């Protein structure tokens, strides 16, 4: 395998006497998408949270481009783009203001044009002046995805990004993630949608009894 963009070794996570993750290994190279699948409770979301540092594993390590993945490092914040279910939005900023702030905070050139293009792509242009709290659950999911696509990124870590999207939205997401791979980015994807996994992922890691 080519030099891995993401290297996960021996990730173990226990909750009390229950071992949810038992020495999980995972590699992702640039331009590759790896799917993580398994039944509910098999530890898929826990694995992603351990990978990105939102949860502390009991054992194991995660490397990004060969260096310890530590969110305190500027290059990790620059390269790692994450969509989890508990994403926070700026409550007092409109959709367009939120995306503009994300883009500018990451040093994107032509931030205004980029934000407009992504708003159009994700179908949020008509609600761009609204606060996130006024959006439907599907629109908030699109905003979470838009927050990824207005920033620089080399690795995307996505926990059920298709959740609450309609059929058209899931189809768009599949095409977008294929394009992200073509641009040389790596993807770790947890999904319960077998069609999305089949379309996007080059390999699949199965947890639990799946």
Steps between C-alpha positions, in 0.01 A plus 500: 500500500617854428589720793184530707333836548325359808646222715296350784667235713359296785210728592331349803209656687328360807197623687507332839539129439381524140762518225349691210813517285768234524835591340358645178746577218420718202694670218380754246713630215445817301221459245346205684176461693467236770156411630436394859190285529333283760185465708383760749718494808801353322713807570502676163438850631724434800782408262462826309490700822820330615664568163428874506571546871142559615530189718808358671576135420626270771780386270630564151604799293395701195745661258420758233769518231731311734458740795296454814148624435462780753234765445722755674739488203424759231567259213248252640233770528583596143495151350227318693134566413236326712124454488354342813143503626578750777637780282463847646404807299546861599147574631506873431640475146294438190578206273709712265677678787585165660650365179685823428657492846608137456652572159686812613619340824669233288662756271297423191556738211193650335295387800187681389495335157579160651220529756250602232600203284466253788167649611369445149645149485341387827168669427505754782513824303133574567549475878848653514379796707332286766639391835593129532232454768229579244610229255349155461708202610586422137609859439718493812667186367565678171648790695729262687621360167537850355722588798739229381497600136583868558825418681832339399519128570708193428300251712124487550358305795125465454254337739181413308516815286194383306285511813186713454577570135232428241558263206627782281733617775650155551559468125674839498711399801619185327614694195666764719698244698615327181624842383677551834690175443588606146649818649735282706325520835456208736163410652389294799127441473255346744169434329194280521428561131642206303457679167700799621773273637515306173522818295762679706713250690798307366522276805277416795590432862236301687446534872291276721311213339451657156 
